[in-house]
Amino acid sequence: MASILLPLATGFEEVEAVSLIDVLRRGGIEVRIAHLDGLVTSDLVLGANGIIIKADTSVAHVRTEDFDMILLPGGWDGTYALAENRTVQRLLKEFQASNKIIGSICAAAFALKVAGVLGNNYTCYPAAKEEVDHEGYRDDQAVVTDGNIMTSQGPGTALCFGLEIVKRFSGEETYQAVKEGMLLEFCK
């Protein structure tokens, strides 16, 4: 079973995080939620719209070798925290050096850029394009895969993004079963 690390920082975009967690788990993928040390007083992380998510662990306890992918949700406050957090930045570089999958949705492409791991072709929330300020932006696809880097545009694309990750780790048959079970005909 594939295992994905999803770090959360205060101000994360709830729709993206919860949608991704749900779709990935339906696809048989283990998702571990990690909070950033120093940004929360416990394992509870407050999202941009007031929704609280309970994390499984702290990023301080994460080992790259335990995961197949690191996946960052957006939300500007959360994104800036991920971009400034030394542990998250180190993990992104370790995932790249280990040839593991790195993903981001919405503004979180900014955190990938800061780490120097953003691909040559990527997408993000259209209003975040200027802040990300990286060549290769694509606005013609909800999900862009460039080698081991997977990116998606934003909250409305989270379910389709999750499905693409399921396809990559669990195969076409599982992808189709989850897609049909969730009535996601609009996802390519």
C-alpha positions in Angstrom: 0.0 0.0 0.0 1.3 3.4 -0.9 1.8 6.0 1.8 1.4 9.7 1.4 2.5 12.5 3.8 0.2 15.5 4.0 1.7 18.3 6.1 -0.8 20.8 7.4 -0.1 24.3 8.6 -2.5 26.8 10.2 -4.5 28.4 7.4 -4.6 25.4 5.1 -7.4 25.2 2.5 -9.8 22.7 4.0 -11.6 21.6 0.8 -8.3 20.6 -0.7 -6.9 18.7 2.3 -10.1 16.8 3.1 -11.0 16.0 -0.5 -7.5 14.7 -1.2 -7.4 12.6 2.0 -10.9 11.2 1.3 -10.2 10.2 -2.4 -6.8 8.8 -1.6 -8.1 6.6 1.3 -10.9 5.4 -0.9 -8.2 4.4 -3.4 -6.4 2.3 -0.8 -3.7 4.7 -0.1 -2.5 5.5 3.5 -2.5 9.2 4.2 -0.7 10.5 7.3 -1.4 14.0 8.3 1.5 15.9 10.0 1.3 19.3 11.7 4.1 21.8 11.8 5.9 22.3 15.1 5.6 25.7 16.6 2.4 26.6 14.7 0.0 24.7 16.8 -0.3 24.0 20.5 -1.4 20.4 19.9 -2.2 18.0 17.1 -5.1 20.2 16.0 -4.6 22.4 13.0 -6.9 25.3 12.2 -7.8 25.7 8.5 -8.4 29.0 6.6 -12.2 28.7 7.1 -12.3 27.7 10.7 -12.3 23.9 10.3 -10.0 22.0 12.6 -8.3 18.8 11.5 -6.5 16.4 13.9 -3.0 15.5 12.7 -1.5 12.0 13.1 2.0 13.2 13.9 4.4 16.1 13.8 6.6 16.8 10.8 9.5 16.6 13.2 8.8 12.8 13.5 8.6 12.2 9.7 11.1 10.0 7.9 11.2 10.3 4.1 11.8 6.6 3.7 8.4 5.9 5.3 6.5 7.6 2.4 6.0 7.4 -1.3 4.8 11.0 -1.8 4.6 14.3 0.0 1.4 16.3 -0.9 0.9 20.0 0.1 -2.5 21.6 0.2 -2.9 25.3 -0.5 -4.3 28.2 1.4 -2.1 31.3 1.6 -1.3 31.2 5.3 -0.7 27.5 5.2 1.4 27.8 2.1 3.7 30.5 3.5 4.2 28.4 6.7 5.1 25.4 4.6 7.5 27.5 2.5 9.1 28.9 5.7 9.3 25.7 7.7 12.8 24.2 7.5 11.6 20.6 8.1 9.1 20.8 5.3 11.6 22.3 3.0 14.2 19.6 3.9 11.6 16.9 3.3 10.7 18.3 -0.1 14.4 18.2 -1.1 14.8 14.7 0.3 11.7 13.4 -1.6 13.2 14.8 -4.8 16.6 13.3 -4.1 15.0 10.0 -3.5 13.0 10.2 -6.8 9.7 10.1 -4.9 6.5 11.9 -5.9 5.9 15.5 -4.8 2.5 17.1 -5.1 0.9 20.5 -4.5 -2.4 22.1 -5.1 -3.4 25.7 -5.3 -0.9 28.2 -3.8 1.3 25.4 -2.4 3.3 25.4 -5.6 5.0 28.4 -4.0 6.4 26.1 -1.3 7.7 23.8 -4.0 9.4 26.7 -5.7 11.1 27.9 -2.5 12.5 24.3 -2.1 13.7 24.3 -5.7 11.6 21.2 -6.6 8.9 22.7 -8.8 8.8 21.1 -12.2 9.2 22.7 -15.6 5.5 22.3 -16.2 3.0 23.0 -13.4 -0.3 24.6 -12.5 -1.6 26.4 -9.4 -4.4 28.7 -8.4 -4.5 31.3 -11.2 -4.2 34.2 -8.7 -1.1 32.6 -7.2 0.8 32.4 -10.5 2.5 35.8 -10.0 3.6 34.9 -6.4 5.0 31.5 -7.6 6.8 33.4 -10.4 8.1 30.3 -12.1 8.3 29.5 -15.8 6.2 26.6 -17.1 2.8 27.6 -15.7 -0.1 25.8 -17.4 -3.6 27.1 -17.2 -5.1 24.6 -19.7 -5.2 21.6 -17.3 -6.7 21.0 -13.8 -3.8 18.6 -13.0 -0.3 18.8 -14.5 2.2 15.9 -14.1 5.8 16.7 -14.9 7.9 13.6 -14.1 7.6 13.1 -10.3 5.9 16.5 -9.7 2.1 16.6 -9.7 0.3 19.9 -9.3 -3.4 21.0 -9.4 -5.2 24.3 -9.6 -7.3 24.7 -6.5 -10.3 23.7 -4.4 -12.5 22.8 -7.3 -9.9 20.5 -8.8 -9.0 18.6 -5.6 -11.2 15.5 -6.3 -9.8 15.1 -9.8 -6.3 15.6 -8.4 -6.9 12.9 -5.9 -8.0 10.6 -8.6 -4.9 11.1 -10.6 -2.8 10.3 -7.6 -4.9 7.1 -7.1 -4.3 6.2 -10.7 -0.5 6.6 -10.3 -0.3 4.5 -7.1 -3.2 2.1 -7.2 -3.7 1.7 -11.0 -6.4 2.2 -13.6 -8.9 -0.3 -12.1 -9.0 1.3 -8.7 -9.0 4.8 -10.3 -12.1 3.8 -12.3 -13.8 2.2 -9.3 -13.3 5.3 -7.1 -14.3 7.7 -9.9 -17.5 5.8 -10.6 -18.3 5.3 -6.9 -18.0 9.0 -6.2 -19.9 10.0 -9.5 -16.9 12.0 -10.7 -17.6 11.7 -14.4 -16.3 15.2 -14.9 -12.7 14.1 -14.0 -10.6 13.1 -17.0 
